[in-house]
Amino acid sequence: MIDGRAHVTSWLEVIFNPSFPYRLVHMLIASGLTVSFLLAGISAYRWLRRDRAPEVLSSLRTGVFVAAALIPLQIVVGDLHGLNTLHHQPAKIAAMEGIWTTGKGVPAVLFGWPNALTKSNDFEIAVPGLASFYLTHAWEGEVKGIDAFPEHPPVLPIFIAFRVMVGMGLLMLAVSWLGAWQLRKRGEPARWLARVLVAMTFSGWIALVAGWYVTEIGRQPYLVYGVLTTAEAASDVPATMIGATLAMYLALYAVLIAAYVSVVFYLARKAGSDPAPDRPEIETPQPVVPGDIRSAE
């Protein structure tokens, strides 16, 4: 920091920071899962419309089997990414897990509503010792809570977003594995499975957005962790101007999302309703019989 401004001392250290390899692999696998469910969902939509073209079943199988293979890898990479975050950004982990007090044998909060006033979780449903186990790989491992950090991110939005991301990931695991099992057994999807895949078409985007909420809100109050705070980098642009700009961006992206979804399903319906292109008939040549007058023509 020079005169209140952050100056980069090494771009290599900025790019290849401690979370880089974990975040990169985590994001690439998430992108693959997003595309896999998009492919499977659109193909299932065509299947439900009685489009039985061979490529429909092939693309459906591709989406389901790729997702079934990627989701276990994502769970492993996510665990490694979490351990890396615990080491470098422990306050983020405390907020994600809803851990208010430092302790050993910390429970994993499955459901709850973080209350910043009471510094506890309302309506909490937790599994004893589980958070310590998957964060430290020891049932009695010590995990720092929010009370260990004078400056920490807001707990509620991170807590909720993290559960949306993980919940969607577990749903992807169940649907892809069940779908792969049924496709291998029957060769084609049952009607109920096709409907589930259609419902999961855009599940990857939900998980991605929730994950980035965790990432971006989780590093608060810092823009550059441990160096530059958000307050120090804030401009003097009026709040009304920022609010209006944000509202316009949200409106624009809402229109773009609606247009994208409608066009994707329109193309799927059109692909299933268009007749196959006419193919010119190829006349089968007649064999020439020796002595036949046609052999002299």
C-alpha positions as CSV (number, residue, x, y, z in Angstrom):
1,M,0.0,0.0,0.0
2,I,1.5,3.4,-1.1
3,D,-0.4,6.6,-0.2
4,G,-3.6,4.5,0.4
5,R,-3.4,2.8,-3.0
6,A,-2.6,-0.9,-3.7
7,H,0.3,-1.4,-6.0
8,V,1.1,-4.8,-7.5
9,T,4.6,-6.1,-6.6
10,S,4.4,-9.3,-8.6
11,W,1.8,-10.2,-11.2
12,L,2.9,-13.9,-11.1
13,E,2.0,-14.0,-7.4
14,V,-1.4,-12.3,-8.2
15,I,-2.3,-14.9,-10.8
16,F,-0.7,-18.0,-9.3
17,N,-2.0,-17.3,-5.8
18,P,-2.5,-20.2,-3.3
19,S,-6.1,-20.9,-4.4
20,F,-5.3,-20.8,-8.1
21,P,-4.9,-24.5,-8.9
22,Y,-7.9,-25.5,-6.8
23,R,-10.2,-22.8,-8.1
24,L,-9.2,-23.4,-11.7
25,V,-9.9,-27.1,-11.6
26,H,-13.1,-26.6,-9.5
27,M,-14.4,-24.1,-12.1
28,L,-13.5,-26.2,-15.1
29,I,-15.3,-29.3,-13.7
30,A,-18.3,-27.1,-12.8
31,S,-18.4,-25.8,-16.4
32,G,-18.3,-29.4,-17.7
33,L,-21.2,-30.3,-15.3
34,T,-23.2,-27.3,-16.5
35,V,-22.8,-28.3,-20.1
36,S,-23.6,-32.0,-19.4
37,F,-26.9,-31.2,-17.7
38,L,-27.8,-28.7,-20.4
39,L,-27.2,-31.3,-23.1
40,A,-29.0,-34.0,-21.2
41,G,-32.0,-31.7,-20.3
42,I,-32.5,-30.5,-23.9
43,S,-32.2,-34.0,-25.3
44,A,-34.7,-35.3,-22.7
45,Y,-37.1,-32.5,-23.7
46,R,-36.9,-33.7,-27.3
47,W,-37.3,-37.3,-26.1
48,L,-40.5,-36.3,-24.3
49,R,-41.8,-34.8,-27.5
50,R,-41.4,-38.2,-29.1
51,D,-38.3,-37.2,-31.1
52,R,-36.7,-40.6,-31.3
53,A,-33.9,-39.7,-33.7
54,P,-30.6,-41.6,-32.8
55,E,-28.7,-38.4,-32.1
56,V,-31.2,-37.5,-29.4
57,L,-30.6,-40.6,-27.4
58,S,-26.8,-40.3,-28.0
59,S,-26.6,-36.7,-26.8
60,L,-28.8,-37.6,-23.7
61,R,-26.5,-40.5,-22.8
62,T,-23.4,-38.4,-23.3
63,G,-24.7,-35.7,-21.0
64,V,-25.7,-38.2,-18.3
65,F,-22.6,-40.3,-18.4
66,V,-20.2,-37.3,-18.5
67,A,-22.0,-35.8,-15.5
68,A,-21.9,-39.1,-13.6
69,A,-18.1,-39.2,-14.1
70,L,-17.4,-35.6,-13.3
71,I,-19.5,-35.1,-10.1
72,P,-17.3,-37.5,-8.0
73,L,-14.2,-35.6,-9.2
74,Q,-15.9,-32.4,-8.2
75,I,-16.5,-33.6,-4.7
76,V,-12.9,-34.5,-4.3
77,V,-11.6,-31.2,-5.7
78,G,-14.2,-29.3,-3.6
79,D,-12.8,-30.9,-0.5
80,L,-9.3,-30.0,-1.4
81,H,-10.4,-26.5,-2.2
82,G,-12.1,-26.2,1.1
83,L,-9.0,-27.3,3.0
84,N,-7.0,-24.7,1.1
85,T,-9.6,-22.0,2.0
86,L,-9.5,-23.1,5.6
87,H,-5.7,-22.5,5.6
88,H,-5.7,-19.1,3.8
89,Q,-9.2,-17.7,4.5
90,P,-10.5,-19.3,7.7
91,A,-13.1,-16.6,8.3
92,K,-14.8,-17.6,5.0
93,I,-15.0,-21.2,6.1
94,A,-16.5,-20.2,9.5
95,A,-19.2,-18.2,7.7
96,M,-19.9,-21.0,5.2
97,E,-20.3,-23.6,8.0
98,G,-22.2,-21.3,10.3
99,I,-19.5,-21.8,13.1
100,W,-19.8,-19.0,15.6
101,T,-17.6,-20.3,18.4
102,T,-14.1,-21.8,18.1
103,G,-14.0,-25.4,19.4
104,K,-13.2,-29.0,18.9
105,G,-15.6,-31.7,17.6
106,V,-17.5,-29.0,15.7
107,P,-20.9,-30.1,14.3
108,A,-21.8,-29.7,10.6
109,V,-24.9,-27.5,10.3
110,L,-27.2,-29.0,7.7
111,F,-29.9,-26.5,8.2
112,G,-30.3,-23.2,10.1
113,W,-30.7,-19.5,10.0
114,P,-27.6,-17.6,11.1
115,N,-28.5,-14.8,13.6
116,A,-25.9,-12.1,13.8
117,L,-27.5,-10.6,16.9
118,T,-27.4,-13.8,19.0
119,K,-24.3,-15.1,17.2
120,S,-26.0,-18.5,16.8
121,N,-28.1,-20.4,14.3
122,D,-31.8,-20.4,14.7
123,F,-33.7,-23.7,13.9
124,E,-30.4,-25.5,13.7
125,I,-30.1,-29.1,12.5
126,A,-26.6,-30.4,12.9
127,V,-24.5,-33.6,12.9
128,P,-22.1,-33.7,15.9
129,G,-18.4,-33.6,15.1
130,L,-18.9,-33.9,11.3
131,A,-17.5,-30.4,10.4
132,S,-14.3,-31.1,12.3
133,F,-14.0,-34.4,10.5
134,Y,-14.2,-33.1,6.9
135,L,-12.4,-29.8,7.6
136,T,-9.5,-31.2,9.7
137,H,-9.9,-35.0,8.9
138,A,-10.2,-35.6,12.6
139,W,-13.4,-36.0,14.7
140,E,-11.9,-33.8,17.5
141,G,-10.1,-31.4,15.2
142,E,-10.2,-27.7,16.2
143,V,-12.0,-25.3,13.9
144,K,-12.0,-21.5,14.3
145,G,-15.4,-19.8,14.6
146,I,-16.5,-16.3,13.8
147,D,-15.5,-15.2,17.3
148,A,-11.8,-15.7,16.3
149,F,-12.0,-13.0,13.6
150,P,-12.5,-9.3,14.4
151,E,-13.2,-8.7,10.7
152,H,-15.3,-11.3,8.9
153,P,-17.8,-11.6,6.1
154,P,-21.5,-11.5,6.6
155,V,-22.6,-15.0,7.6
156,L,-26.2,-15.3,6.3
157,P,-25.7,-14.9,2.5
158,I,-22.6,-17.1,2.5
159,F,-24.2,-19.8,4.6
160,I,-27.3,-19.9,2.4
161,A,-25.4,-19.7,-0.9
162,F,-23.0,-22.5,0.1
163,R,-25.9,-24.8,0.9
164,V,-27.5,-24.0,-2.4
165,M,-24.3,-25.0,-4.2
166,V,-23.7,-28.2,-2.2
167,G,-27.4,-29.2,-2.3
168,M,-27.5,-28.8,-6.1
169,G,-24.3,-30.8,-6.4
170,L,-25.7,-33.6,-4.4
171,L,-28.9,-33.5,-6.5
172,M,-26.7,-33.7,-9.7
173,L,-24.9,-36.7,-8.2
174,A,-28.2,-38.5,-7.5
175,V,-29.8,-37.7,-10.9
176,S,-26.7,-38.5,-13.0
177,W,-26.0,-41.8,-11.3
178,L,-29.6,-42.9,-11.3
179,G,-29.9,-41.9,-14.9
180,A,-26.7,-43.7,-15.9
181,W,-27.9,-46.9,-14.1
182,Q,-31.3,-46.7,-15.9
183,L,-29.7,-46.0,-19.3
184,R,-27.4,-49.0,-19.0
185,K,-30.2,-51.2,-17.9
186,R,-33.0,-50.1,-20.2
187,G,-31.1,-48.4,-23.0
188,E,-33.5,-45.4,-22.9
189,P,-34.8,-43.1,-20.2
190,A,-38.1,-43.6,-18.5
191,R,-40.6,-40.8,-18.8
192,W,-40.2,-39.7,-15.2
193,L,-36.4,-39.6,-15.6
194,A,-36.7,-37.5,-18.7
195,R,-38.9,-35.0,-16.8
196,V,-36.3,-34.8,-14.0
197,L,-33.5,-34.2,-16.5
198,V,-35.6,-31.4,-18.1
199,A,-36.1,-29.8,-14.7
200,M,-32.3,-30.0,-14.2
201,T,-31.4,-28.4,-17.5
202,F,-30.0,-25.2,-16.0
203,S,-29.0,-26.6,-12.6
204,G,-25.3,-26.0,-13.4
205,W,-25.9,-22.2,-13.6
206,I,-27.6,-22.2,-10.2
207,A,-24.7,-24.0,-8.6
208,L,-22.2,-21.8,-10.4
209,V,-23.8,-18.5,-9.3
210,A,-24.2,-19.8,-5.7
211,G,-20.5,-20.7,-5.7
212,W,-19.4,-17.3,-6.9
213,Y,-21.6,-15.7,-4.2
214,V,-19.6,-17.7,-1.7
215,T,-16.3,-16.7,-3.3
216,E,-17.0,-13.0,-3.7
217,I,-18.9,-12.3,-0.5
218,G,-16.7,-14.6,1.5
219,R,-13.6,-12.5,1.1
220,Q,-15.2,-9.4,2.5
221,P,-14.3,-7.0,4.0
222,Y,-11.4,-7.3,1.6
223,L,-11.0,-6.8,-2.1
224,V,-7.4,-8.0,-1.9
225,Y,-7.4,-10.4,1.0
226,G,-5.5,-9.0,4.0
227,V,-4.3,-6.0,2.0
228,L,-7.0,-3.8,0.5
229,T,-10.5,-3.5,2.0
230,T,-13.7,-2.8,0.1
231,A,-14.2,0.5,2.1
232,E,-10.7,1.7,1.1
233,A,-11.4,1.1,-2.6
234,A,-14.9,2.6,-2.6
235,S,-15.4,5.5,-5.0
236,D,-17.3,8.7,-4.3
237,V,-20.0,7.8,-6.9
238,P,-23.5,8.5,-5.4
239,A,-25.3,5.5,-4.1
240,T,-28.4,6.3,-6.2
241,M,-26.2,6.2,-9.4
242,I,-24.7,2.8,-8.3
243,G,-28.2,1.5,-7.6
244,A,-29.6,2.6,-10.9
245,T,-26.7,1.1,-12.8
246,L,-27.1,-2.2,-10.9
247,A,-30.9,-2.2,-11.6
248,M,-30.2,-1.7,-15.3
249,Y,-27.7,-4.6,-15.4
250,L,-30.1,-6.9,-13.5
251,A,-33.0,-6.0,-15.9
252,L,-30.7,-6.5,-19.0
253,Y,-29.5,-9.9,-17.8
254,A,-33.0,-11.0,-16.8
255,V,-34.1,-10.3,-20.4
256,L,-31.0,-12.1,-21.8
257,I,-31.7,-15.1,-19.6
258,A,-35.3,-15.3,-20.7
259,A,-34.3,-14.9,-24.3
260,Y,-31.7,-17.6,-24.0
261,V,-34.0,-20.2,-22.4
262,S,-36.8,-19.5,-24.8
263,V,-34.5,-19.8,-27.8
264,V,-32.9,-23.0,-26.6
265,F,-36.3,-24.8,-26.1
266,Y,-37.6,-23.3,-29.4
267,L,-34.7,-24.8,-31.3
268,A,-35.3,-28.1,-29.5
269,R,-39.0,-28.1,-30.5
270,K,-38.1,-27.1,-34.1
271,A,-35.4,-29.9,-34.3
272,G,-38.0,-32.5,-33.3
273,S,-40.8,-31.2,-35.6
274,D,-38.8,-30.6,-38.8
275,P,-39.0,-33.6,-41.2
276,A,-35.8,-35.2,-42.3
277,P,-34.2,-33.6,-45.3
278,D,-35.0,-35.2,-48.6
279,R,-32.2,-37.4,-49.9
280,P,-31.9,-38.1,-53.6
281,E,-32.6,-41.6,-54.5
282,I,-29.6,-43.4,-56.0
283,E,-30.6,-45.7,-58.8
284,T,-29.2,-49.2,-58.4
285,P,-27.3,-50.1,-61.5
286,Q,-28.6,-53.2,-63.3
287,P,-26.1,-56.0,-64.0
288,V,-25.1,-56.4,-67.6
289,V,-25.8,-59.8,-68.9
290,P,-23.5,-61.1,-71.7
291,G,-25.3,-61.2,-74.9
292,D,-27.9,-58.7,-73.8
293,I,-28.4,-55.9,-76.3
294,R,-27.9,-53.4,-73.4
295,S,-24.3,-54.4,-73.2
296,A,-23.6,-52.9,-76.6
297,E,-25.2,-49.6,-75.7
